[in-house]
Amino acid sequence: MISDAPPPYAALVFDCDSTLSAIEGIDELALGHKREIAALTDRAMRGELALEEVYEKRLALVQPSRRDVEEVGALYVRRALPHAKELVAAARSLSKRVCIVSGGLLPAVHVLSRALGFAPGDVFAVGVQFDADGRYSGFDHTSPLARTGGKIQVVGAIARAVNGPLCLVGDGATDLEAAGEAARFVAFGGVVRRENVFARSRITCETADLAALAPLVFSRDELELLRTKPEHAALLRAARISD
């Protein structure tokens, strides 16, 4: 069982797929390979396969065009979980650094990050390349987020940069392996509950509304401060901590 320390935190870090948004981006790109891609994704997120075993294989099968990736970004936004934007706004109003760390494709994740109010420099995902006609030509093989252990490296760097405790929220095995870099890891099952992740996590959330994370990622004093600001009323009401 991983260790846990209560809030406050200097930074909040979120996974993207099946956490901030209710889709797995690579599955949406799969087209005729959807069943095979979904099975590979699920096995990787349950920790049965190393991420690097499946990452290049999935993209080679899918060959996503620039337009395909842009469409997934738009779908990320349409399927964003309730109160994701409000939770990010609340955290940033408390002067926390709020980041996305994802093995998803950077152009698509950036679309979601802009819609939810993340700062541009706080989004970490895997770069992808296209030719002059917008056809897939490869991905950033140097990205740590395309291999097992990569989230440990990225989340650890964020923790050192903020020089304070960090909370990590995610659903998969790659999130769990980075939990040691966080003061608190929240296993998120509001979209998909992964039993291997929940079994090793002290703090869990199965509500498909990110308002439910508020009492897990903010301290009592922080919640009291948010209560004084009308712009956060909807988040607190949804979290049932407005009274």
C-alpha positions in Angstrom: 0.0 0.0 0.0 1.4 3.4 -0.9 1.8 6.1 1.7 -0.5 9.1 2.0 -0.3 12.6 3.4 -3.3 15.0 3.6 -3.6 18.4 1.9 -2.7 21.1 1.4 -0.6 20.5 -1.7 1.6 22.8 -3.8 0.6 21.1 -7.0 -2.2 18.9 -8.5 -1.3 16.6 -11.4 -4.0 14.9 -13.4 -4.0 12.1 -16.0 -6.0 12.9 -19.1 -7.7 9.8 -20.5 -10.4 8.3 -18.3 -9.7 10.9 -15.7 -10.2 14.5 -17.0 -12.1 13.1 -20.0 -14.3 10.0 -20.3 -12.5 8.6 -23.3 -9.2 6.9 -24.2 -7.9 9.0 -27.1 -6.0 6.2 -28.8 -9.1 4.0 -28.8 -11.1 6.7 -30.5 -8.4 6.8 -33.2 -8.5 3.1 -33.8 -11.1 2.8 -36.5 -10.9 -0.7 -38.0 -8.5 -1.8 -35.2 -10.6 -0.6 -32.3 -11.0 -4.0 -30.5 -7.3 -4.8 -30.8 -6.2 -1.3 -29.7 -8.7 -1.2 -26.8 -7.4 -4.6 -25.6 -3.8 -3.4 -25.7 -4.6 -0.1 -23.9 -6.5 -2.0 -21.2 -3.7 -4.4 -20.6 -1.1 -1.6 -20.4 -3.3 0.3 -17.9 -3.8 -2.8 -15.8 0.0 -3.2 -15.8 0.0 -6.5 -17.8 2.1 -5.0 -20.6 4.9 -2.4 -20.4 3.8 0.8 -22.1 6.6 0.8 -24.5 5.5 -2.6 -25.8 2.2 -1.2 -27.0 2.8 2.5 -27.7 4.5 2.3 -31.1 2.4 -0.7 -32.1 -0.8 1.1 -31.5 0.2 4.2 -33.5 1.6 2.1 -36.3 -1.8 0.4 -36.6 -3.8 3.6 -36.4 -1.6 6.0 -38.5 -3.5 9.0 -37.2 -3.6 12.1 -39.4 -3.4 15.6 -38.1 -7.1 15.9 -38.6 -7.8 12.7 -36.7 -5.8 14.0 -33.8 -7.6 17.4 -33.8 -10.9 15.5 -33.8 -9.9 13.5 -30.7 -9.0 16.8 -29.0 -12.5 18.1 -29.7 -13.9 14.8 -28.4 -11.8 15.1 -25.2 -13.5 18.5 -24.6 -17.0 17.2 -25.4 -16.5 14.2 -23.0 -14.7 16.2 -20.2 -16.0 15.1 -16.8 -18.4 17.5 -15.0 -16.7 20.2 -13.0 -13.2 19.5 -14.4 -12.9 23.2 -15.5 -14.2 24.4 -12.1 -11.8 22.2 -10.2 -8.8 23.5 -12.2 -10.0 27.1 -11.6 -10.3 26.6 -7.9 -6.9 25.1 -7.6 -5.3 27.9 -9.6 -7.1 30.5 -7.5 -5.3 28.9 -4.5 -2.0 29.5 -6.3 -1.4 25.8 -6.9 0.4 24.6 -10.0 -2.0 22.4 -11.9 -0.7 20.0 -14.6 -1.7 17.3 -17.0 0.7 14.4 -17.3 -0.5 12.0 -20.0 0.7 9.3 -22.4 -1.8 10.8 -24.9 -0.9 12.7 -28.0 0.2 16.3 -27.2 -1.9 18.2 -29.8 -5.1 16.5 -28.7 -4.3 16.9 -25.0 -3.5 20.6 -25.6 -7.1 21.1 -26.9 -8.5 19.8 -23.7 -6.1 21.7 -21.5 -7.0 25.0 -23.1 -10.7 24.3 -22.6 -10.2 23.5 -19.0 -7.9 26.4 -18.2 -4.5 24.8 -17.7 -1.5 27.0 -18.3 0.3 26.0 -21.6 3.6 25.1 -19.8 1.8 22.7 -17.5 0.8 20.1 -20.1 3.0 17.1 -20.6 2.1 14.5 -23.3 3.7 12.8 -26.3 4.6 14.8 -29.4 3.5 13.5 -32.8 4.7 14.3 -36.2 2.9 14.7 -39.6 4.1 15.2 -43.1 3.2 18.2 -45.3 -0.1 16.6 -46.2 -1.0 16.0 -42.5 -0.3 12.3 -42.6 1.2 10.5 -39.6 5.0 10.3 -39.8 5.9 9.3 -36.3 6.0 10.2 -32.6 8.5 11.6 -30.1 10.5 8.4 -29.2 12.4 10.5 -26.6 9.3 11.3 -24.6 9.5 9.6 -21.2 5.7 9.4 -21.3 5.8 6.8 -24.1 7.6 4.2 -21.9 7.2 2.5 -18.5 8.4 4.6 -15.7 8.1 7.9 -17.6 5.5 9.3 -15.4 7.7 8.8 -12.4 10.3 11.1 -14.1 7.8 13.8 -15.1 5.8 13.9 -11.9 9.0 13.9 -9.9 10.3 16.8 -11.8 7.1 18.8 -11.1 7.4 17.9 -7.4 10.9 19.2 -7.3 10.0 22.4 -9.2 7.2 23.4 -6.8 9.3 22.5 -3.8 6.3 21.2 -1.9 3.9 18.3 -1.6 2.0 17.2 -4.7 -1.2 15.3 -5.3 -1.6 12.9 -8.3 -4.9 11.8 -9.7 -5.2 9.0 -12.3 -6.8 5.7 -13.2 -4.0 3.5 -14.6 -0.9 1.5 -13.8 1.3 4.3 -15.2 -0.2 6.7 -12.7 0.1 4.2 -9.8 3.8 3.7 -10.6 4.4 7.5 -10.2 2.5 7.5 -6.9 5.8 7.5 -4.9 6.5 11.0 -6.2 3.3 12.3 -4.7 2.2 13.1 -1.2 -1.2 11.7 -2.1 -2.3 9.5 -5.0 -6.0 9.4 -5.8 -7.0 6.3 -7.7 -9.8 7.5 -10.0 -12.5 5.1 -11.1 -15.2 7.5 -12.2 -14.8 6.3 -15.8 -13.0 2.9 -15.4 -12.3 1.2 -12.2 -9.0 -0.7 -12.5 -8.9 -3.2 -9.7 -5.1 -3.5 -9.6 -4.8 0.3 -9.1 -7.6 0.5 -6.4 -6.1 -2.5 -4.5 -2.9 -0.6 -3.8 -4.4 2.9 -3.2 -5.4 4.4 0.1 -7.5 7.2 -1.4 -10.0 6.4 -4.2 -12.8 8.1 -6.0 -15.4 6.4 -8.1 -17.7 9.4 -8.8 -17.9 10.5 -12.4 -17.9 14.1 -11.4 -14.6 15.8 -10.6 -16.3 18.0 -7.9 -16.0 14.8 -5.8 -12.2 15.4 -5.7 -12.4 18.7 -4.0 -12.4 17.4 -0.4 -9.6 15.0 -1.3 -7.3 17.6 -2.8 -8.0 20.7 -0.8 -7.6 21.3 2.9 -10.4 22.5 5.2 -8.8 26.0 5.3 -8.6 26.0 1.5 -12.3 25.0 1.2 -13.2 27.7 3.6 -11.4 30.2 1.4 -13.1 29.0 -1.7 -16.4 29.3 0.0 -15.8 33.1 0.2 -15.5 33.4 -3.5 -18.9 33.2 -5.5 -17.2 31.9 -8.6 -16.5 28.6 -6.9 -20.0 28.1 -5.5 -21.0 25.6 -8.2 -18.0 23.4 -7.5 -18.7 23.4 -3.8 -22.4 22.7 -4.2 -21.6 19.7 -6.5 -19.1 18.5 -3.9 -21.8 18.9 -1.2 -19.5 21.1 0.9 -21.2 24.5 0.3 -22.8 24.8 3.7 
